[in-house]
Amino acid sequence: MASPDTSRKDFPKLKAHIDALKSQGVSVTPDASTRHLHNGMDTSLPPADLHGAYVNNRPLPTEGIANRRAWIIGSGIAGLSAAFFLIRDGHMPAGNITFLEERDIEGGSLDGAGNAEDGYIVRGGREMEMTYQNFWDVFSEIPALELPRPFTVLDEYRIVNDADKNWSKARLLEKQGQIKDFATMGLSKRQQLELVKLLLARKEDLDDITVEEWFSEGFLNTNFYTFWRTMFAFQNWHSVLEMKLYMHRFLHLMDGLNDMTSLVFPKYNQYDGFVRPLMSWLKEQGVNIQYDTIVENLEMKTFGDNRTVAAIQCRGSEGDKTLNVGERDLVFVTTGSMTEDTAYGDDNTVPQLKENHEAGLGSGWQLWKNLAQQSEIFGRPEKFCGNIPGSTWESVTLTCKPSPLMDKLKELSVNDPYSGFTATGGIITFTDSAWLMSFTCNRQPHFPDQPDDVVVFWVYALLMDKPGDYVKKPMPECTGQEVVAEMCYHLGLIDQLDEVAAATKTRVALMPYITAQFMPRAKGDRPWVVPEGCTNLACIGQFVETHNDVVFTLESSVRTARIGVYSLLGINKQVPDIYPGQYDIRRLLRATRTLNNDAAFLGEGLLRRILGGTYFEHILPLGPDEKPEELSRPGLFEQQVQALRDLVEDNRTLEEARDWVKGVLSKLRGRP
Ligand SMILES: Cc1cc2nc3c(=O)[nH]c(=O)nc-3n(C[C@H](O)[C@H](O)[C@H](O)COP(=O)(O)OP(=O)(O)OC[C@H]3O[C@@H](n4cnc5c(N)ncnc54)[C@H](O)[C@@H]3O)c2cc1C
């Protein structure tokens, strides 16, 4: 990508506006949740959460960019995206950018390796979504894998997903392979209220509170929570604040939570699908990468409240070295990694965590801890990496030749798994599994070189300390083949285990920090992207504070990288706040109905009475068997008034709701 070799003074006819914009400054990370959006003299443009073509403007180069260098520590998607934004929006010559990566391959958590003989391995699959605005911005410019230029990864992705909608016909299983009803969320009124309370709660009131502290035990046994925890990998002891942020971020997807119709998936594994094309583009531009290089610490100079990285201390195959960093050079550091210290196993090998597996010894954590020792602006890494049992789970990748397992897979899939189209359509969970095991088979082939008769299949479980129902051992103590046995038991295939085992190769990945980003946290535990006073350092990745975004997504890592680049370079362009689906009344009404098990919610009768037959009729949600012409049918309003009357007369739930509303009102009025 050719960068114009220009500075602002080269545009005399725009100079006045360029100078005005410069002195006015642009808030790089506006927070749409803190103020009422309106138009007026006091509002800057564009609105905080504007998305779409208008925000795709190309900013002008900042002064002296050709003479600045960037060091990017970690080549996961956050690091790779930082390089992308430096080149595209910062106009930095690619040759000025250097990655320092501890491994011998880029991609970090985005992996995909192996072959049909030894077995393929992916530590995870990627459930994705159309409003990954920053992620899709990157991949709308990266040349496609299989289509010729000018087509992009996004173009290719759209062809596959638009033609082949994702859905699941067997989201939940029980009793050795029987499909369990997953049509509704199974939430009682009281449990719905618990969710509403969480949505209404202020973020700052949820420090260090866990999911199980917030919700009742009954809630934790609902379909809703089973969908939720298995799809996003939440544990009961994780942060309820993260759960809240997910609800806001993905509210527009609530009605696809059960059958996974809200999701999109890549054609191949995430390494071939995203890392390979992005890295080829970056290399084509001229970036440098130093593999096998562990960064141990950053030396900083402080001037008053300011802090500037002056040197990077690292260790490589040739020993220790110190890289000097100029005052105007930039450093991007990936603090922490969810896949650090992954232990691997196979058919006959149990994965072994590092012998001295004191929490947080890996290089990503160590670097973050060293920074945190220098100043509290870098947060408290131990809150995330300090509880290995709380943040571990395991996945197993199966490389399968035809066997009874493939026959069962066909039965549970929405298309023939060998057809290239969606197979299971996301994970399928065994609800009565002591490990809480799930499996998925994405579109095949999952690897570009995969033979036609091979299917790649992925299994994971959440509960690591419970003995299995068949193998009677906790999952981390099992070989890959023992995991296959446990799965066959839950699929009703235990009598055919020998046949399945002979046709299946396994590769195991035990990840001690896979959900570290969900551990309970409080204000100040994570650094801001550009911590206060830092002049040339940005923290990127999953363990970084942003206004409203969630963690454990590709999108959030890319967002942090973009914020870092714009902030450090002083680019006059905003990174929009999260997708504003939560403010869309249609989505809100739909989500409310979904959470109410698809039945009309309280007040829907009144809404129908007001809006039925008007232009806005279409915002009203329909029940599963309802037709639009039934919307203005009389009856629901009267029924709901009667239901309300009954509730007022003798229902505890409403009393509680009333007390709670009273409490909120008192709080608002400043009363204790
Ligand atoms: C099993 C699994 C399933 C997932 N599922 C989904 C999903 O369904 N949908 C979704 O959107 N997202 C999903 N994710 C999350 C997403 O993949 C991650 O959030 C994202 O890839 C993290 O990227 P990152 O660049 O922030 O960090 P990482 O990918 O962890 O990269 C960190 C990099 O830094 C390097 N590094 C660390 N310390 C040092 C050091 N001191 N010196 C030099 N190099 C260092 C590491 O080697 C690594 O390359 C999943 C992740 C996993 C692991």
The ligand as an SDF file (V2000), in Angstrom:
LIG
                    3D

 53 58  0  0  0  0  0  0  0  0999 V2000
   -9.8150  -21.7550   22.0370 C   0  0  0  0  0  0  0  0  0  0  0  0
  -10.2080  -20.3670   21.6360 C   0  0  0  0  0  0  0  0  0  0  0  0
  -11.4760  -20.1100   21.1580 C   0  0  0  0  0  0  0  0  0  0  0  0
  -11.8370  -18.8170   20.7870 C   0  0  0  0  0  0  0  0  0  0  0  0
  -13.0700  -18.5890   20.2610 N   0  0  0  0  0  0  0  0  0  0  0  0
  -13.3720  -17.3730   19.7630 C   0  0  0  0  0  0  0  0  0  0  0  0
  -14.5650  -17.1580   19.0760 C   0  0  0  0  0  0  0  0  0  0  0  0
  -15.3560  -18.0790   18.9190 O   0  0  0  0  0  0  0  0  0  0  0  0
  -14.8340  -15.9130   18.5790 N   0  0  0  0  0  0  0  0  0  0  0  0
  -13.9550  -14.8800   18.7450 C   0  0  0  0  0  0  0  0  0  0  0  0
  -14.2200  -13.7740   18.2560 O   0  0  0  0  0  0  0  0  0  0  0  0
  -12.8130  -15.0550   19.4140 N   0  0  0  0  0  0  0  0  0  0  0  0
  -12.5020  -16.2700   19.9320 C   0  0  0  0  0  0  0  0  0  0  0  0
  -11.3340  -16.4660   20.5880 N   0  0  0  0  0  0  0  0  0  0  0  0
  -10.5790  -15.2770   21.0130 C   0  0  0  0  0  0  0  0  0  0  0  0
   -9.6080  -14.7300   19.9990 C   0  0  0  0  0  0  0  0  0  0  0  0
   -9.0540  -15.7270   19.2300 O   0  0  0  0  0  0  0  0  0  0  0  0
   -8.5420  -13.9970   20.8050 C   0  0  0  0  0  0  0  0  0  0  0  0
   -9.1720  -12.9910   21.5600 O   0  0  0  0  0  0  0  0  0  0  0  0
   -7.4810  -13.3320   19.9670 C   0  0  0  0  0  0  0  0  0  0  0  0
   -6.9810  -14.2110   19.0070 O   0  0  0  0  0  0  0  0  0  0  0  0
   -6.3650  -12.8370   20.8890 C   0  0  0  0  0  0  0  0  0  0  0  0
   -5.4170  -12.1800   20.1170 O   0  0  0  0  0  0  0  0  0  0  0  0
   -4.2740  -11.2760   20.7790 P   0  0  0  0  0  0  0  0  0  0  0  0
   -3.4230  -10.8300   19.6710 O   0  0  0  0  0  0  0  0  0  0  0  0
   -4.9060  -10.2820   21.6320 O   0  0  0  0  0  0  0  0  0  0  0  0
   -3.4840  -12.2540   21.7370 O   0  0  0  0  0  0  0  0  0  0  0  0
   -2.7610  -13.6250   21.4130 P   0  0  0  0  0  0  0  0  0  0  0  0
   -3.3550  -14.2720   20.2430 O   0  0  0  0  0  0  0  0  0  0  0  0
   -2.7450  -14.3730   22.6840 O   0  0  0  0  0  0  0  0  0  0  0  0
   -1.3120  -13.2030   20.9880 O   0  0  0  0  0  0  0  0  0  0  0  0
   -0.2940  -12.8870   21.8760 C   0  0  0  0  0  0  0  0  0  0  0  0
    1.0220  -13.0320   21.1280 C   0  0  0  0  0  0  0  0  0  0  0  0
    2.0460  -12.4360   21.8760 O   0  0  0  0  0  0  0  0  0  0  0  0
    3.1550  -13.3040   21.9620 C   0  0  0  0  0  0  0  0  0  0  0  0
    3.8360  -12.9560   23.2110 N   0  0  0  0  0  0  0  0  0  0  0  0
    3.3230  -12.9810   24.4540 C   0  0  0  0  0  0  0  0  0  0  0  0
    4.2160  -12.5610   25.3390 N   0  0  0  0  0  0  0  0  0  0  0  0
    5.3230  -12.2330   24.6430 C   0  0  0  0  0  0  0  0  0  0  0  0
    6.5820  -11.7110   25.0080 C   0  0  0  0  0  0  0  0  0  0  0  0
    6.8810  -11.4270   26.2900 N   0  0  0  0  0  0  0  0  0  0  0  0
    7.4960  -11.5000   24.0400 N   0  0  0  0  0  0  0  0  0  0  0  0
    7.1980  -11.7540   22.7470 C   0  0  0  0  0  0  0  0  0  0  0  0
    6.0190  -12.2540   22.3450 N   0  0  0  0  0  0  0  0  0  0  0  0
    5.0910  -12.4830   23.2870 C   0  0  0  0  0  0  0  0  0  0  0  0
    2.5250  -14.6740   21.9430 C   0  0  0  0  0  0  0  0  0  0  0  0
    3.4430  -15.6730   21.5390 O   0  0  0  0  0  0  0  0  0  0  0  0
    1.4040  -14.4760   20.9280 C   0  0  0  0  0  0  0  0  0  0  0  0
    1.8410  -14.6750   19.6190 O   0  0  0  0  0  0  0  0  0  0  0  0
  -10.9290  -17.7500   20.9490 C   0  0  0  0  0  0  0  0  0  0  0  0
   -9.6410  -18.0160   21.4300 C   0  0  0  0  0  0  0  0  0  0  0  0
   -9.2850  -19.3110   21.7550 C   0  0  0  0  0  0  0  0  0  0  0  0
   -7.8980  -19.5630   22.2380 C   0  0  0  0  0  0  0  0  0  0  0  0
  1  2  1  0
  2  3  1  0
  2 52  2  0
  3  4  2  0
  4  5  1  0
  4 50  1  0
  5  6  2  0
  6  7  1  0
  6 13  1  0
  7  8  2  0
  7  9  1  0
  9 10  1  0
 10 11  2  0
 10 12  1  0
 12 13  2  0
 13 14  1  0
 14 15  1  0
 14 50  1  0
 15 16  1  0
 16 17  1  0
 16 18  1  0
 18 19  1  0
 18 20  1  0
 20 21  1  0
 20 22  1  0
 22 23  1  0
 23 24  1  0
 24 25  2  0
 24 26  1  0
 24 27  1  0
 27 28  1  0
 28 29  2  0
 28 30  1  0
 28 31  1  0
 31 32  1  0
 32 33  1  0
 33 34  1  0
 33 48  1  0
 34 35  1  0
 35 36  1  0
 35 46  1  0
 36 37  1  0
 36 45  1  0
 37 38  2  0
 38 39  1  0
 39 40  1  0
 39 45  2  0
 40 41  1  0
 40 42  2  0
 42 43  1  0
 43 44  2  0
 44 45  1  0
 46 47  1  0
 46 48  1  0
 48 49  1  0
 50 51  2  0
 51 52  1  0
 52 53  1  0
M  END
$$$$
